Amino acid sequence: MRSGGSYCDPFSLYLQVSGTLGEGQAFLLDAARDAGPSQYRMSLIGALPLLEVQVKDGVVAVFAEAELASHVRGRLEEAGFHAGGVPTADGAGTRRFLPSVIESLAWSGHADDPMVLLEALRAILRDLQGAQKVPFSSGFLGYLGYDAVHYLERLPKTTVDDRGLPDIRLQWHAVMIHLQDDTVRVFDALEGLAKVYTPDAVRALAARIDQVRALVSSYMEHPVAPRFPEAPSEPAEAVDDVSQEEFEANVERAKAYIRAGDIFQVVLSKRVRVAKRVHPYAAYDRLRRLNPSPYMFMAEYPGFRLFGASPEAQFRAVGGVAEMKPIAGTSKGRGRTPEEDEQLRRRLLEDEKERAEHVMLVDLCRNDLGRVCQVGSVRVDAFMDVEPYSHLFHLVSRVSGRLRPDVSVFHALLATFPAGTLSGAPKIRAMEIIDELERYRRGPYGGMIGVIDFDANANTAIVIRTVVEHAGVYDVQVGAGIVADSDPHQEWLECGHKAAAVMDVLGVRRPMTETV
């Protein structure tokens, strides 16, 4: 269906769907209209979740609609999972979040091998696949937090888990809505679900799907501009989890590891906690206008919410071609005039430290893709372009390759996880140092968020420029890449530049110097 030649705003439609269906019944991947090339400008809305998988500290919990439960149980038991343990603490909330759930399933096996779980989930979706094979017409929407790396590598785990967020959270929805320019397409999973649902269950689900289709049609005929509560005039309180002095001391410690030959680069981050004064929808709406990005998102769960404006792809694969887009190299803000902007662009391109860091991370992407792509197919399609954002410029490259026939999209995702631009090089030693120097678990920050379908396609972004809302506060985490000639004070300032757009929409108007 088309919207009569006019642009259909993904966030406005998301609000209509979510507001009608209820809490947590929709998930938004929002490609900003004026950010990135056209192939990235398709937005997705998932509606009516039927299956959810959570992993936390090695415990796998699966929540499914009653008609799916038996099929899901069988597939997971075939993979070696056995019912046992207690559902996660979020179980009660998830029952509210999936109103028709009458059975929850929990497993606690294979926690050290996420590939077993992911491939079992992929098998479930393939069982329920219909004839329609449009990329991303069905699949998992969700995130893998940075801490999911502990299921892939043997790493220390000494940072404090002060929020208790799931390491992995994936959902499969009955409806997937595609929005691109003036075209809106609605796909549903009814054909495949008829293989396991009773006729009565099919009719009941069809009625819910028809409700979503009617919502989309109504919105396209009569678009409704969302209205949000006025932001308070008083500035929001913001507190860093580390003082400037501590952060700069950690930079010096990281440089000592570099001099000792342990690493070439490491990404150190800090978290800023902001008092919740601005409504999250209003903050997100302003963020997408102030800092439009190709990978924006809104994910609402019981007890917490994620929204952000990521500029950086983690991993993308369509039709067997995989792509990564490393961003490394940051200007010292933006200019007040076009002339000042041009000076900052030129200085960034001429900055030997930023260039060296960027080359290192492009090589890391080439190596990551080389592990899963056909020999000789990996290439650098774009190198060290300067891309503008609302508060800074970044150096950006694009690396691609053709996946080997024996590599699944899940294997490829995990082979490139986490991004070198959020960990360092070599990755494992850099992540050990991150665990030593940072105070709290990163949670979603530095992980990936996006969509993975059952036809070997994926489109995921790195979780940066992101807000985690929980317990009445907003958390924003930002990092800086530390190399041999890093200036500790400049790295502290770089974190401030990266956080500026998000801090602005949350109502922060003063320097963040206090610590928690």
C-alpha positions as CSV (number, residue, x, y, z in Angstrom):
1,M,0.0,0.0,0.0
2,R,1.1,3.6,-0.6
3,S,0.5,6.8,1.4
4,G,-0.7,8.8,-1.6
5,G,2.8,10.0,-2.5
6,S,3.4,11.6,0.9
7,Y,6.0,10.6,3.5
8,C,4.7,8.2,6.2
9,D,6.5,9.0,9.4
10,P,7.6,5.8,11.2
11,F,7.6,7.1,14.7
12,S,4.1,8.6,14.4
13,L,2.8,5.3,13.1
14,Y,4.6,3.4,15.8
15,L,2.9,5.6,18.4
16,Q,-0.5,4.8,16.8
17,V,0.2,1.0,16.9
18,S,1.7,0.9,20.3
19,G,-0.9,3.2,21.8
20,T,-3.7,1.0,20.5
21,L,-2.3,-2.4,21.2
22,G,-0.8,-1.7,24.6
23,E,2.5,-1.7,26.4
24,G,5.4,-3.4,24.7
25,Q,3.3,-4.6,21.7
26,A,5.5,-2.8,19.1
27,F,9.2,-2.4,18.3
28,L,10.6,0.4,16.1
29,L,13.7,0.4,13.8
30,D,13.6,4.0,12.5
31,A,15.8,5.0,9.5
32,A,15.8,8.7,9.5
33,R,14.6,10.2,6.3
34,D,17.6,12.3,5.6
35,A,20.4,10.1,7.0
36,G,22.4,7.7,4.9
37,P,22.0,6.3,1.4
38,S,18.6,5.1,0.2
39,Q,19.2,1.4,0.8
40,Y,19.4,2.1,4.5
41,R,16.2,4.2,4.6
42,M,13.7,1.4,5.3
43,S,12.1,1.5,8.7
44,L,10.5,-1.5,10.4
45,I,7.8,-1.8,13.0
46,G,7.2,-5.2,14.6
47,A,3.7,-5.6,16.2
48,L,2.1,-8.4,18.3
49,P,5.0,-10.4,19.7
50,L,4.4,-14.1,19.7
51,L,7.7,-15.4,21.0
52,E,10.4,-13.8,23.2
53,V,13.8,-15.1,24.3
54,Q,15.8,-13.6,27.1
55,V,19.2,-14.6,28.3
56,K,20.6,-13.4,31.6
57,D,23.7,-14.6,33.4
58,G,23.6,-18.0,31.6
59,V,19.8,-18.6,32.1
60,V,17.7,-18.8,29.0
61,A,14.0,-18.0,29.4
62,V,11.5,-18.4,26.5
63,F,8.0,-17.0,26.5
64,A,5.6,-18.1,23.9
65,E,1.9,-18.0,23.0
66,A,0.2,-21.2,24.1
67,E,-0.2,-22.5,20.6
68,L,3.5,-22.1,19.9
69,A,4.7,-23.5,23.3
70,S,4.7,-27.2,22.3
71,H,6.5,-26.6,19.0
72,V,9.1,-24.3,20.7
73,R,9.6,-26.8,23.5
74,G,10.2,-29.6,21.1
75,R,12.8,-27.7,19.0
76,L,14.7,-26.5,22.0
77,E,14.8,-29.9,23.6
78,E,16.1,-31.3,20.3
79,A,18.9,-28.8,20.6
80,G,19.8,-30.1,24.1
81,F,17.8,-27.7,26.3
82,H,15.8,-29.2,29.1
83,A,13.1,-27.5,31.1
84,G,14.2,-26.5,34.5
85,G,15.0,-23.7,36.8
86,V,12.7,-20.7,37.3
87,P,11.7,-18.1,34.7
88,T,13.6,-14.8,34.9
89,A,12.4,-12.2,37.4
90,D,10.8,-10.4,34.5
91,G,8.5,-13.3,34.0
92,A,5.4,-11.7,35.5
93,G,6.0,-8.5,33.5
94,T,6.4,-10.6,30.4
95,R,3.0,-12.2,31.0
96,R,1.5,-8.7,31.0
97,F,3.6,-7.8,28.0
98,L,2.3,-10.8,26.1
99,P,-1.4,-10.8,27.2
100,S,-2.2,-14.2,25.6
101,V,0.7,-16.1,27.1
102,I,-0.5,-18.9,29.3
103,E,2.7,-20.9,29.4
104,S,6.2,-19.8,30.0
105,L,9.2,-22.0,29.3
106,A,12.6,-21.8,30.9
107,W,15.9,-23.6,30.1
108,S,19.3,-23.4,31.7
109,G,21.5,-25.4,29.4
110,H,24.1,-24.4,26.8
111,A,24.5,-21.0,28.3
112,D,28.1,-21.0,27.2
113,D,27.2,-21.5,23.6
114,P,24.7,-19.0,22.2
115,M,25.1,-20.5,18.7
116,V,23.1,-23.6,19.9
117,L,20.3,-21.3,21.1
118,L,20.3,-19.0,18.0
119,E,20.3,-21.9,15.5
120,A,17.5,-23.5,17.4
121,L,15.5,-20.3,17.2
122,R,16.3,-20.1,13.5
123,A,15.0,-23.6,13.0
124,I,11.8,-22.6,14.7
125,L,11.3,-19.6,12.4
126,R,12.1,-21.7,9.3
127,D,9.5,-24.3,10.4
128,L,6.9,-21.5,10.5
129,Q,8.0,-19.7,7.3
130,G,5.3,-18.9,4.8
131,A,5.7,-18.6,1.0
132,Q,6.6,-14.9,1.3
133,K,10.4,-14.4,1.2
134,V,10.9,-10.7,1.1
135,P,13.9,-9.7,3.3
136,F,12.9,-8.8,6.8
137,S,9.3,-9.7,6.3
138,S,9.6,-11.9,9.4
139,G,12.4,-12.4,11.9
140,F,13.7,-11.5,15.3
141,L,13.8,-7.9,16.5
142,G,15.9,-7.2,19.6
143,Y,19.4,-6.7,21.0
144,L,22.5,-8.4,22.2
145,G,24.1,-6.4,24.9
146,Y,27.8,-5.9,25.2
147,D,27.9,-8.4,28.1
148,A,26.7,-11.2,25.8
149,V,30.4,-11.4,24.8
150,H,30.9,-13.5,28.0
151,Y,29.1,-16.4,26.2
152,L,31.6,-16.2,23.4
153,E,34.9,-15.6,25.2
154,R,36.3,-16.5,28.6
155,L,36.6,-13.0,30.1
156,P,36.7,-11.7,33.6
157,K,33.4,-10.5,35.0
158,T,34.2,-8.1,37.8
159,T,32.1,-5.1,36.9
160,V,29.0,-4.4,38.9
161,D,25.6,-5.4,37.5
162,D,23.6,-2.5,39.0
163,R,20.6,-2.7,36.6
164,G,20.0,-6.4,36.0
165,L,19.0,-6.0,32.3
166,P,18.9,-9.1,30.1
167,D,22.1,-9.8,28.1
168,I,20.1,-10.9,25.1
169,R,16.4,-10.1,24.3
170,L,14.9,-11.1,21.0
171,Q,11.2,-11.1,19.9
172,W,9.3,-12.6,16.9
173,H,6.2,-10.6,15.9
174,A,3.1,-11.6,14.1
175,V,3.2,-8.5,12.0
176,M,6.1,-6.7,10.3
177,I,5.5,-3.2,8.8
178,H,8.0,-1.9,6.2
179,L,8.1,1.9,5.6
180,Q,10.2,3.3,2.8
181,D,9.6,6.8,1.4
182,D,5.9,6.9,0.4
183,T,5.5,3.1,0.5
184,V,4.2,1.1,3.4
185,R,4.0,-2.7,3.2
186,V,2.4,-5.0,5.9
187,F,3.5,-8.6,6.2
188,D,2.1,-11.2,8.6
189,A,3.1,-14.7,9.8
190,L,-0.3,-16.2,9.6
191,E,0.4,-18.6,6.8
192,G,3.3,-20.2,8.6
193,L,1.6,-20.2,12.0
194,A,-1.3,-22.2,10.5
195,K,1.0,-25.2,10.5
196,V,0.9,-25.3,14.3
197,Y,-2.1,-23.3,15.3
198,T,-5.6,-24.7,15.7
199,P,-8.3,-23.3,13.3
200,D,-9.8,-21.3,16.2
201,A,-6.4,-19.9,17.1
202,V,-5.7,-18.9,13.5
203,R,-9.0,-17.0,13.4
204,A,-8.3,-15.3,16.7
205,L,-4.8,-14.2,15.5
206,A,-6.2,-13.2,12.1
207,A,-8.5,-10.8,13.9
208,R,-5.6,-9.2,15.8
209,I,-3.6,-8.9,12.6
210,D,-6.6,-7.3,10.9
211,Q,-6.7,-4.8,13.7
212,V,-3.0,-3.8,13.0
213,R,-3.7,-3.5,9.2
214,A,-6.7,-1.3,10.0
215,L,-4.6,0.9,12.2
216,V,-2.0,1.3,9.4
217,S,-4.7,2.1,6.8
218,S,-6.4,4.6,9.1
219,Y,-3.1,6.4,9.8
220,M,-2.2,6.6,6.1
221,E,-5.6,8.1,5.3
222,H,-5.5,10.5,8.2
223,P,-1.9,11.0,9.6
224,V,-1.9,12.2,13.1
225,A,1.0,14.4,14.3
226,P,2.0,13.3,17.8
227,R,1.8,15.7,20.7
228,F,4.1,15.5,23.7
229,P,4.1,17.0,27.2
230,E,6.0,20.3,27.4
231,A,9.6,19.9,28.7
232,P,10.1,21.6,32.1
233,S,12.1,24.8,32.0
234,E,14.4,23.6,34.8
235,P,17.5,21.7,33.7
236,A,17.8,18.0,34.4
237,E,20.3,16.8,36.9
238,A,23.1,14.7,35.5
239,V,25.7,12.6,37.3
240,D,28.8,10.8,35.8
241,D,29.7,7.4,37.1
242,V,33.4,8.4,37.1
243,S,35.0,11.7,37.8
244,Q,37.1,13.5,35.2
245,E,40.2,12.8,37.2
246,E,39.4,9.1,37.4
247,F,38.6,8.8,33.7
248,E,41.9,10.6,32.7
249,A,43.8,8.3,35.1
250,N,42.2,5.3,33.4
251,V,43.3,6.7,30.0
252,E,46.9,6.8,31.4
253,R,46.6,3.2,32.6
254,A,45.3,2.1,29.2
255,K,48.2,3.9,27.5
256,A,50.6,1.9,29.8
257,Y,49.1,-1.3,28.5
258,I,49.7,0.0,25.0
259,R,53.3,0.8,25.7
260,A,53.7,-2.6,27.2
261,G,52.5,-4.2,23.9
262,D,49.3,-5.7,25.3
263,I,47.0,-3.8,22.9
264,F,47.1,-1.2,20.2
265,Q,43.8,0.5,21.2
266,V,41.0,0.2,23.7
267,V,37.6,2.0,24.0
268,L,37.0,3.3,27.5
269,S,33.5,4.5,28.3
270,K,31.6,6.4,31.1
271,R,28.0,6.4,32.0
272,V,25.9,9.5,32.7
273,R,22.7,9.2,34.7
274,V,20.1,11.9,34.1
275,A,17.0,12.6,36.2
276,K,13.9,11.9,34.2
277,R,12.3,15.3,33.5
278,V,11.4,14.9,29.8
279,H,8.9,12.4,28.5
280,P,10.7,9.6,26.6
281,Y,8.6,10.0,23.5
282,A,9.3,13.8,23.4
283,A,13.0,13.2,23.9
284,Y,13.1,10.6,21.1
285,D,11.1,12.9,18.8
286,R,13.6,15.7,19.4
287,L,16.6,13.4,19.0
288,R,15.4,12.2,15.6
289,R,15.0,15.9,14.5
290,L,18.2,17.1,16.0
291,N,20.4,14.2,15.2
292,P,18.9,12.1,12.4
293,S,20.7,8.8,12.0
294,P,20.3,5.8,9.8
295,Y,19.8,3.5,12.8
296,M,17.3,5.0,15.2
297,F,15.2,2.8,17.4
298,M,12.6,2.6,20.2
299,A,12.2,-0.7,22.1
300,E,9.9,-0.8,25.1
301,Y,9.9,-3.6,27.6
302,P,8.4,-4.1,31.1
303,G,10.6,-2.1,33.4
304,F,12.9,-0.4,30.9
305,R,13.0,1.2,27.5
306,L,15.8,1.7,24.9
307,F,15.8,4.5,22.4
308,G,18.7,6.0,20.4
309,A,20.2,7.4,17.2
310,S,23.1,5.2,16.3
311,P,25.1,6.3,13.3
312,E,27.0,3.0,13.0
313,A,26.1,-0.3,11.5
314,Q,27.3,-3.4,13.5
315,F,26.7,-5.9,10.7
316,R,24.4,-6.0,7.7
317,A,23.8,-8.9,5.3
318,V,21.4,-9.1,2.4
319,G,21.5,-11.7,-0.3
320,G,24.7,-13.2,1.0
321,V,26.7,-9.9,0.9
322,A,27.9,-8.8,4.4
323,E,28.9,-5.3,5.2
324,M,30.4,-3.4,8.2
325,K,30.7,0.4,8.4
326,P,33.3,1.3,11.0
327,I,33.2,4.8,12.5
328,A,36.4,5.9,14.2
329,G,37.7,9.5,14.3
330,T,35.8,12.3,15.9
331,S,36.1,16.1,15.4
332,K,36.2,18.5,18.2
333,G,32.6,19.5,17.8
334,R,30.9,21.4,15.0
335,G,31.5,25.0,13.7
336,R,29.2,27.9,14.0
337,T,29.7,28.7,10.3
338,P,30.2,26.7,7.1
339,E,33.8,28.0,7.1
340,E,34.4,26.7,10.6
341,D,32.8,23.4,9.7
342,E,35.2,23.1,6.7
343,Q,38.2,23.8,9.0
344,L,37.1,21.1,11.4
345,R,36.6,18.6,8.6
346,R,40.1,19.3,7.2
347,R,41.7,19.0,10.7
348,L,40.0,15.7,11.3
349,L,41.3,14.3,8.0
350,E,44.8,15.6,8.7
351,D,44.8,14.3,12.3
352,E,47.4,11.5,12.4
353,K,46.1,10.1,15.6
354,E,42.5,9.9,14.3
355,R,43.6,8.5,11.0
356,A,45.8,5.8,12.6
357,E,43.0,4.7,14.9
358,H,40.6,4.6,11.9
359,V,43.0,2.4,9.8
360,M,43.4,0.0,12.7
361,L,39.7,-0.5,13.1
362,V,39.1,-0.9,9.3
363,D,41.7,-3.6,9.4
364,L,39.8,-5.2,12.3
365,C,36.6,-5.2,10.3
366,R,38.4,-6.8,7.3
367,N,39.7,-9.5,9.6
368,D,36.3,-10.1,11.2
369,L,34.6,-10.4,7.8
370,G,37.5,-12.5,6.5
371,R,36.6,-15.2,9.0
372,V,33.2,-15.7,7.5
373,C,33.4,-14.5,3.9
374,Q,34.7,-16.2,0.7
375,V,38.4,-15.9,0.1
376,G,39.2,-12.8,-1.9
377,S,35.8,-11.3,-1.6
378,V,36.5,-8.8,1.3
379,R,37.1,-5.3,0.1
380,V,37.0,-1.7,1.3
381,D,34.2,0.0,-0.6
382,A,34.6,3.5,1.0
383,F,37.5,4.7,3.0
384,M,37.8,7.5,5.5
385,D,34.8,9.6,4.3
386,V,33.9,12.5,6.6
387,E,30.2,12.3,7.7
388,P,28.5,15.3,9.5
389,Y,26.3,14.8,12.6
390,S,24.5,17.4,14.7
391,H,27.4,18.0,17.1
392,L,30.5,16.6,15.4
393,F,32.1,15.0,12.3
394,H,33.1,11.3,12.1
395,L,35.5,9.4,9.8
396,V,33.6,6.5,8.2
397,S,34.6,3.6,6.0
398,R,32.6,0.7,4.5
399,V,33.9,-2.9,4.3
400,S,32.0,-5.8,2.5
401,G,32.4,-9.4,1.5
402,R,30.4,-12.4,0.3
403,L,29.5,-14.9,3.0
404,R,30.6,-18.5,2.6
405,P,27.8,-21.0,1.9
406,D,28.5,-22.9,5.1
407,V,28.2,-19.7,7.3
408,S,24.8,-18.8,8.8
409,V,23.8,-15.3,9.5
410,F,24.0,-16.0,13.2
411,H,27.6,-17.3,12.8
412,A,28.5,-14.2,10.9
413,L,26.9,-11.9,13.5
414,L,28.8,-13.5,16.4
415,A,32.1,-13.6,14.5
416,T,32.0,-9.8,14.2
417,F,30.7,-9.2,17.8
418,P,31.3,-6.9,19.6
419,A,32.4,-4.2,17.2
420,G,36.1,-3.2,17.3
421,T,35.0,0.4,17.5
422,L,33.5,-0.3,20.9
423,S,36.1,-2.7,22.3
424,G,39.6,-2.3,20.8
425,A,42.4,-4.3,19.2
426,P,43.2,-7.0,19.8
427,K,39.7,-7.5,20.9
428,I,40.0,-10.0,23.7
429,R,42.8,-8.3,25.6
430,A,41.1,-4.9,25.1
431,M,37.9,-6.3,26.6
432,E,39.8,-7.7,29.6
433,I,41.2,-4.2,30.2
434,I,37.7,-2.7,29.8
435,D,36.5,-5.0,32.6
436,E,39.4,-3.9,34.8
437,L,39.0,-0.2,34.3
438,E,35.2,0.4,34.0
439,R,33.0,0.3,37.1
440,Y,29.6,-1.1,35.8
441,R,28.5,-3.6,33.3
442,R,27.8,-1.9,30.0
443,G,24.4,-3.6,29.4
444,P,23.0,-2.8,25.9
445,Y,25.7,-0.1,25.3
446,G,28.3,-1.4,22.8
447,G,26.2,-4.3,21.8
448,M,23.9,-4.6,18.7
449,I,20.3,-3.9,18.0
450,G,18.3,-4.7,14.9
451,V,16.6,-7.4,12.9
452,I,17.6,-10.9,11.9
453,D,15.4,-12.9,9.6
454,F,15.3,-16.6,8.8
455,D,16.6,-16.1,5.2
456,A,20.2,-15.2,6.1
457,N,19.6,-11.5,6.2
458,A,20.5,-9.1,9.1
459,N,20.5,-5.4,9.6
460,T,22.0,-4.4,13.0
461,A,23.5,-1.3,14.5
462,I,25.9,-0.7,17.3
463,V,24.1,0.5,20.5
464,I,25.6,4.0,20.9
465,R,24.0,7.4,21.2
466,T,21.4,5.5,23.2
467,V,19.3,6.1,26.2
468,V,18.4,3.4,28.7
469,E,15.3,4.4,30.7
470,H,14.8,2.5,33.9
471,A,13.7,3.1,37.5
472,G,12.8,6.7,36.8
473,V,16.2,7.7,35.4
474,Y,17.9,7.9,32.0
475,D,21.3,6.4,31.4
476,V,23.6,7.5,28.6
477,Q,27.0,5.8,27.9
478,V,29.7,7.2,25.7
479,G,33.3,6.1,25.0
480,A,36.6,7.2,23.5
481,G,39.2,5.1,21.6
482,I,42.5,5.3,23.5
483,V,45.7,4.9,21.5
484,A,49.4,5.5,22.2
485,D,49.4,9.2,21.8
486,S,45.9,9.9,23.3
487,D,45.6,13.1,25.4
488,P,43.5,12.1,28.5
489,H,41.9,15.5,28.7
490,Q,40.9,15.4,25.0
491,E,39.5,11.9,25.4
492,W,37.3,13.2,28.2
493,L,36.1,16.1,26.0
494,E,35.4,13.7,23.1
495,C,33.0,11.8,25.4
496,G,31.3,15.1,26.1
497,H,31.0,15.9,22.3
498,K,29.5,12.4,21.6
499,A,27.0,12.8,24.4
500,A,26.0,16.3,23.6
501,A,23.0,15.6,21.3
502,V,21.5,13.1,23.7
503,M,22.1,15.2,26.7
504,D,20.4,18.1,25.0
505,V,17.1,16.2,24.3
506,L,17.1,15.0,27.9
507,G,17.2,18.5,29.2
508,V,20.8,18.6,30.5
509,R,22.1,22.2,30.3
510,R,25.2,22.1,32.5
511,P,28.6,20.4,32.6
512,M,28.5,16.9,34.0
513,T,31.2,16.8,36.7
514,E,29.5,15.1,39.7
515,T,30.0,11.4,40.2
516,V,27.9,8.6,41.6
